Amino acid sequence: MKKQLLTGLAAAVLIFSLVSSVYAIPYTGADIELQGDSHSSISSRWFNGSDGAIWTAWANQWVEYTADLAAGNWNVGLNVINHGNLDTGWYSQFEVSNGIGETLAIAASDFEVNSGFFNVTLQDAGAYTVRYTWLNDKWGGATDPLHRDANIQINSVFFDNTAPAPVPEPSTMLLLGAGLVGLGFYGRKRKKV
């Protein structure tokens, strides 16, 4: 009975994790979060949305954001929602270039803010700029009775330091190595006696 209960619980946890991974959610709690309209540079066909958001209805429109980042491992991304009417099953994801040869696929929704991010390791601190370009607009056409129109709205962008373990300094490694060598000699000497 206990084994069946544990198996059922494990299956429920697995199913929940699979179901929850289908729906992207907003990325929250980042070290740096900028409103969509806090850009450092932008192409021409963007419009102001509500609460500091920006939106566009045209593909290949880009926007840049700049932040002062420390050296380390960072999740860098954006929180988006659809500004137009998608209709069920018509348009499933936004494709957004991050400017370094990667495309983020972010679930598209009229009612949920979803996120996408990439991970980058920075060797040096400084001001870094990321450019996002929306690649795949879609429109139902003037005669579409459902008025379907995929318009990306950027609510916010984020830079989140995932804080990897610090790399030990060479002097720390030298001290650790000397201690290990000393323990090796001590163990060898005890073995001979």
C-alpha positions as CSV (number, residue, x, y, z in Angstrom):
1,M,0.0,0.0,0.0
2,K,2.8,2.4,0.9
3,K,4.6,1.6,-2.3
4,Q,1.5,2.3,-4.4
5,L,1.0,5.6,-2.5
6,L,4.6,6.7,-3.1
7,T,4.4,5.6,-6.8
8,G,1.1,7.6,-7.2
9,L,2.6,10.6,-5.5
10,A,5.7,10.4,-7.7
11,A,3.5,10.2,-10.8
12,A,1.4,13.2,-9.7
13,V,4.6,15.2,-9.1
14,L,5.9,14.2,-12.5
15,I,2.6,15.1,-14.3
16,F,2.4,18.4,-12.4
17,S,5.9,19.3,-13.5
18,L,5.2,18.4,-17.1
19,V,1.9,20.4,-17.1
20,S,3.5,23.4,-15.4
21,S,6.4,23.5,-17.9
22,V,3.9,23.9,-20.7
23,Y,2.9,27.4,-19.4
24,A,5.6,30.0,-19.2
25,I,5.1,32.5,-16.4
26,P,6.5,36.0,-15.8
27,Y,10.1,36.0,-14.5
28,T,10.0,37.7,-11.1
29,G,12.6,38.5,-8.4
30,A,15.4,39.5,-10.8
31,D,18.3,41.6,-9.5
32,I,17.5,44.3,-12.2
33,E,14.1,44.7,-13.8
34,L,13.4,47.5,-16.3
35,Q,10.0,48.6,-17.6
36,G,9.5,48.1,-21.3
37,D,9.7,51.8,-22.0
38,S,13.1,52.1,-20.1
39,H,15.0,51.3,-23.3
40,S,18.3,52.8,-24.4
41,S,17.5,52.7,-28.1
42,I,14.5,51.6,-30.2
43,S,13.3,51.2,-33.8
44,S,10.5,53.4,-35.1
45,R,7.3,51.3,-34.9
46,W,6.8,50.9,-31.2
47,F,4.0,52.4,-29.2
48,N,3.5,53.1,-25.5
49,G,1.3,50.6,-23.7
50,S,0.0,50.8,-20.1
51,D,2.2,50.7,-17.0
52,G,5.5,51.4,-18.7
53,A,5.0,48.7,-21.4
54,I,5.7,49.1,-25.2
55,W,4.2,47.2,-28.1
56,T,4.5,46.7,-31.8
57,A,2.5,45.0,-34.6
58,W,5.4,44.8,-37.1
59,A,8.0,42.1,-37.4
60,N,11.7,43.0,-37.3
61,Q,11.2,45.8,-34.9
62,W,14.0,46.0,-32.3
63,V,14.6,47.5,-28.9
64,E,17.7,47.8,-26.8
65,Y,18.2,47.8,-23.0
66,T,21.4,48.6,-21.1
67,A,22.3,47.7,-17.6
68,D,25.4,47.8,-15.4
69,L,26.2,44.2,-14.6
70,A,28.8,42.6,-12.4
71,A,31.0,39.7,-13.5
72,G,29.1,36.4,-13.1
73,N,26.4,34.2,-14.5
74,W,23.2,36.1,-15.6
75,N,19.7,35.1,-16.8
76,V,18.8,37.9,-19.3
77,G,15.3,38.0,-20.7
78,L,11.9,39.7,-21.1
79,N,8.3,39.4,-19.9
80,V,5.8,39.7,-22.7
81,I,2.0,39.4,-23.5
82,N,0.0,39.8,-26.7
83,H,-1.4,43.3,-27.3
84,G,-3.8,42.2,-30.0
85,N,-6.3,39.3,-30.3
86,L,-4.8,35.9,-30.9
87,D,-7.8,33.5,-30.7
88,T,-7.4,30.0,-29.4
89,G,-4.7,27.9,-31.2
90,W,-4.0,30.5,-33.9
91,Y,-0.6,31.8,-32.7
92,S,1.4,29.8,-30.1
93,Q,4.6,31.6,-29.5
94,F,6.6,34.8,-30.0
95,E,10.0,34.4,-31.6
96,V,12.5,37.0,-30.4
97,S,16.1,37.3,-31.4
98,N,18.4,38.2,-28.5
99,G,21.1,39.8,-30.7
100,I,23.7,37.1,-30.2
101,G,22.5,34.5,-32.6
102,E,19.8,32.9,-30.4
103,T,16.0,33.0,-30.7
104,L,13.8,33.0,-27.6
105,A,10.5,31.1,-28.1
106,I,8.0,32.6,-25.6
107,A,4.5,31.4,-25.2
108,A,2.0,33.9,-26.7
109,S,-1.1,34.8,-24.8
110,D,-3.8,37.5,-24.6
111,F,-4.2,37.1,-20.9
112,E,-0.9,35.8,-19.4
113,V,2.4,37.5,-19.2
114,N,5.1,34.9,-20.2
115,S,8.9,35.1,-20.1
116,G,11.9,33.9,-22.1
117,F,15.5,34.3,-21.2
118,F,19.0,33.2,-22.1
119,N,22.0,32.6,-19.8
120,V,25.3,34.3,-20.2
121,T,28.5,34.3,-18.2
122,L,30.3,37.7,-18.0
123,Q,34.0,37.8,-17.3
124,D,34.1,41.6,-16.6
125,A,31.8,44.1,-14.9
126,G,30.4,46.9,-17.0
127,A,27.5,48.4,-18.9
128,Y,26.0,45.7,-21.2
129,T,23.4,46.2,-23.9
130,V,21.0,43.6,-25.2
131,R,18.9,44.0,-28.4
132,Y,15.6,42.2,-28.8
133,T,14.0,41.9,-32.3
134,W,10.5,40.5,-32.7
135,L,10.7,38.1,-35.7
136,N,7.2,36.7,-36.4
137,D,4.2,39.0,-36.5
138,K,1.0,37.5,-37.8
139,W,-2.3,39.2,-38.9
140,G,-5.6,37.6,-39.8
141,G,-6.3,40.1,-42.5
142,A,-8.9,42.8,-43.1
143,T,-11.7,40.3,-43.7
144,D,-10.9,38.1,-40.6
145,P,-14.1,37.9,-38.6
146,L,-12.1,37.2,-35.4
147,H,-9.8,40.2,-35.9
148,R,-6.7,38.1,-35.1
149,D,-3.6,40.1,-34.7
150,A,-0.3,39.1,-32.9
151,N,1.2,42.2,-31.4
152,I,4.0,41.7,-29.0
153,Q,4.0,43.8,-25.8
154,I,7.1,44.0,-23.7
155,N,6.1,44.6,-20.1
156,S,9.6,44.4,-18.7
157,V,13.2,43.1,-19.2
158,F,15.3,41.5,-16.6
159,F,18.9,40.8,-15.6
160,D,19.2,38.2,-12.9
161,N,22.6,37.3,-11.4
162,T,22.4,33.5,-10.6
163,A,25.5,33.9,-8.4
164,P,27.7,30.9,-9.2
165,A,30.2,29.7,-6.6
166,P,33.2,32.1,-6.5
167,V,36.4,30.8,-8.1
168,P,39.1,30.3,-5.4
169,E,42.1,32.6,-5.6
170,P,45.4,30.9,-6.6
171,S,46.8,31.4,-3.1
172,T,43.8,29.5,-1.6
173,M,44.4,26.6,-4.0
174,L,48.1,26.6,-3.2
175,L,47.3,26.4,0.6
176,L,44.7,23.6,0.0
177,G,47.2,21.6,-2.2
178,A,50.0,22.0,0.4
179,G,47.6,20.7,3.1
180,L,46.6,17.7,1.0
181,V,50.3,16.9,0.3
182,G,51.0,17.1,4.0
183,L,48.2,14.7,4.8
184,G,49.5,12.3,2.2
185,F,53.0,12.3,3.8
186,Y,51.5,11.9,7.2
187,G,49.3,8.9,6.1
188,R,52.3,7.3,4.4
189,K,54.5,7.7,7.5
190,R,51.8,6.2,9.8
191,K,51.4,3.2,7.4
192,K,55.2,2.4,7.6
193,V,55.3,2.4,11.4
